[in-house]
Amino acid sequence: MPIKILVIDDDSAVTDLLSLLLRSQGFEVSATTNSTEGLSMIRENAPDVVVLDLMMPEMDGWQICKAVREFSQVPIIILSALNDPSMIASVLDAGADDYLTKPFAFSELLARIQ
């Protein structure tokens, strides 16, 4: 059974590209550009991994991590253009499991998912 990955990023170019690349590696991928919808999808679909943008309208990555940790321990990988060590520490403290700075190598994301 393939690993189910949910991609949440407010940039549709990012969700489309990641979905295409991850599917090409055999993953089952769902994606949304809406953070509130993403949180609902985590509740309803129980993905194996969540790939989450940090800076989004409505709910940001910190809020989503905290909300998810109230009901799930699904691994959360943050993707962000921000490379501030204190910010990285704060989102890891909020419940994220890993953090990749954009731009990143797809091979690195694959390794972290595995």
HUURJO-V10967 format. One line per field, one symbol per residue. burial: 1 if it has 24 or more other C-alpha atoms within 12 Angstrom, else 0. A space follows every 10 residues. Layout:
BEGIN
burial = ???
END
This chain:
BEGIN
burial = 0001111111 1001100110 0100001111 1111111110 1100001111 1111110011 1111101100 0101111111 0000000100 1101111111 1000000011 0010
END
